[in-house]
Amino acid sequence: GQQSRVHVVKLAAQKAQEFGHETELKDSVMGTDSFFPFPDGLEAAVNVGAKAIINPGGSIRDNAVIKRADELNCALVFCGKRVFRH
């Protein structure tokens, strides 16, 4: 588990490229097991090509993240379930 939301998006994009996916990952979908406490992770995903993001939601700042997703024309889907366990 990475602790930096922005770094983990960059790392995932790098790994996808290493496995032969498009350089920019244009129009990709990202899934995360964590909510976004701030829009920065969402912004990083959009910057590498994501057009939709699935996440559990549940942050006290969900409204700010939704607003930013709308501004970036990125679909944001809340599944309401986490599978990560400590």
Helices and strands as residue ranges (DSSP letters): H 5-18, E 28-31, H 40-47, E 50-55, H 62-71, E 75-78
